[in-house]
Amino acid sequence: MEILLWLAALMGSLTLLVLSADKFTQAAERVGLYFGLSSFIVGATIVSIGSSMPELATSIIGVLNGVNDFPVSNAIGSNIANCLLVGGICAIIVKTLKVDQKLIDVDLPFFFMSTALFLMLVWDKEITALDASLMLVLLVVFMLYTIKDTGQNKLMDFVDDKITKRPKLNWLDAVFLIGGTMGIYYSADFTIRSVTELASILNISSSIVAMLAVAIGTSLPELVVSIRASMAGNHSIALGNIFGSNTFNILAVTGIPAFFGTVVISDDAWLIGIPFLIVTTLGFIFVTTDDRIQKWEGMALLVLYAAFVGKLTGLL
């Protein structure tokens, strides 16, 4: 009975976390478009950061509560879910997910560099404040370069303006921004408590729960945003959200919590999460280099994610 109660608590807190993040990102997207940002910038920066708020909030609270291995496990699980689960589902739904050249020129190299930097810094199985500072420097460079490069591309701005109309703001946008932020905080706090309790009851590490259940739950905002964008034909937002969110996850979600305490890597994250992260990163880069992700490639991504889940749960 106790395990069912805490499982329900985890599902409830993740549901509130996802709903809060969804409302927050919707409002942030409208605000960004209202002030004249192109849909590409909105997808690669504002929406991707907003949809990564659940990961960041739970990771910071995890470190503050003494669960110092949570940020890395959460980021690894979320990035794998974003590439394999979100990318795979979107490609299957639209049959061919087109990859904009700007993603290949800007986002893809930063995505690779951020993962490579992360792997080098965690070789000693911990992330210090100094390591975090290096991560945030690369993140700032990525954001500035994306905005500058997009601003110089007048053709992309013209196309984006034709696809996305400038919305009108109202008082609900402010309510969703503030209310969404509060919802993210309180639901993230209860998510951490639920994870630790479930891990204790099941006699497994909280890292496994974070890489699986929490990662899927916190990746739902990315899934909603990317599916909505891809079905509307705006593939640049769908994929820009995945690349931008993953770059933010690996640099900020694992880096910022290190300013509140040293972030460590659990054995499960080191032996299972890291190898799958490497394979996922290289695999996702490979399927995007031909300017499209086809339906069969989306299916292959889902098969790889099933293998990751099987390895975590001991089924493989």
Secondary structure as UniProt FT lines:
FT   HELIX           2..34
FT   TURN            35..36
FT   HELIX           39..41
FT   HELIX           42..46
FT   HELIX           47..51
FT   HELIX           53..64
FT   TURN            65..66
FT   TURN            68..69
FT   HELIX           70..80
FT   HELIX           81..86
FT   HELIX           87..94
FT   STRAND          96..98
FT   HELIX           101..102
FT   HELIX           103..107
FT   HELIX           108..121
FT   HELIX           122..124
FT   STRAND          126..127
FT   HELIX           129..152
FT   HELIX           154..163
FT   HELIX           171..202
FT   HELIX           206..209
FT   HELIX           210..214
FT   HELIX           215..231
FT   TURN            232..233
FT   HELIX           235..248
FT   HELIX           249..253
FT   TURN            254..255
FT   HELIX           256..259
FT   STRAND          263..264
FT   HELIX           267..268
FT   HELIX           269..273
FT   HELIX           274..288
FT   TURN            289..290
FT   STRAND          292..294
FT   HELIX           295..313
//
